Amino acid sequence: MTAQTLSEELLARYRDITAATAHEAMGRKGALDSAIKPIRRGMRVLGPAFTCLCPPGDNLTLHAALKLAKPGDVLICAAAGFTEQGLFGDVMASCAKGKGLAGLVVDGGVRDAADIDRIGFPVFSRAISIKGAVKETLGPINQPIVVGGELVSPGDLIIGDDDGVVAIPAALIEETAAACIEREAKETRFREALLQGNTTWEMLGLNALMEKKGNPFRL
């Protein structure tokens, strides 16, 4: 599934879904390493994955992916967790913004963070590093990769926010949307009850949990 085959209607169902909600709705799956975060708070990314794999310190493949990705795609770059090079900066962000890409998630370093923020292109990375990258080796493009400890395939749906990044397998996007919406509705009712004076101990049935565990503690 790509930006062209993922319907606007289905994508719209995820507009207000957080990464944490999607992770929980999938049975606590799909979360990339917690170190991968937006370079500035408030950034959000949503769209189908366009994947690439860069050797440590080499961004040639990322340039190729930037050329090949389509509007609405999220660039997903595996870089072996290597953080001592800025594989992506303000020049590439300008190109990505101009092409209408939805964002970048990289298991490595980026640089020019303040300029990228001003450009308005969402970038999620493991680190920020001022060191430049070389352009020597072309790696796999738009193939399944492991990034942030998770297998990500082309067309998987990527959601990123201040909490982190989650990847939803393409085959599960529709059913996960329904599970997310149901979970959001349940949590809304839960929060409303808490604001009326109920406690999480009551609402979560933790007396019953203590009894099940054989623990005499009750509230």
C-alpha positions, 0 to 999 in steps of 0.5 A: 500500500502506498500513498496512492492506494491508501484511501483518503477516507481510511487515512482520515480515520487516523488523523486524531489517533495517537501513536500510543493508541495505535500501539495499544489497539494492536496489542502493544505491537509496532512501536519503534525504539523510544529513542526515536522522537520528533526533533521538535515537540509538536511534530506529527507524521502520518502516512504510508512508509517508503523505506530505505536502508543506509550504511552507517554515515552514508546518505546516498540511499536516502537521497535516492529514496527522496527522489523516488517517494511520492507525495504523502509518503513517509520516508523510513530510513534504517541506519543501524542506529548510528547517530554520529552523522547527520544523514538529513538536513535543511536542504533535503527537508526543503526537497521533501517539503517541496515534493509533498512528502509527509515526513521522515523517520530515521534510526540515526542522526539528522542535523539543521534541526532549527531550520528543518523546524522552520521549513515545517517538515516533520522529522523523527530521529534517534539523534541530532549530529552536526557531522556530515555524511558521505555518499558512497554506497547504495542500499535497499530501497522500498523493501522490508527493513528493520528500523527502531527494532521493528520490521517495517514494509513499504506501505505500512502506516506510520504514525508519529507524535511526541510520544514516539512512532508506531508502524501498522502493517498494511494488512492491518490498517483497516481493522486497526482503525476500527480498534483505535476509534473504539479505544478512543471512545472508551477512554473518553468515557473513562476520563469523563468518569474520572473527572466526576470523582471516580478513581482509577482504582475503582474504574480498573477493578484493581480490588479484583486484580488483588484478589486474583493475585492472592494479595489481601490488599483492598481499597 
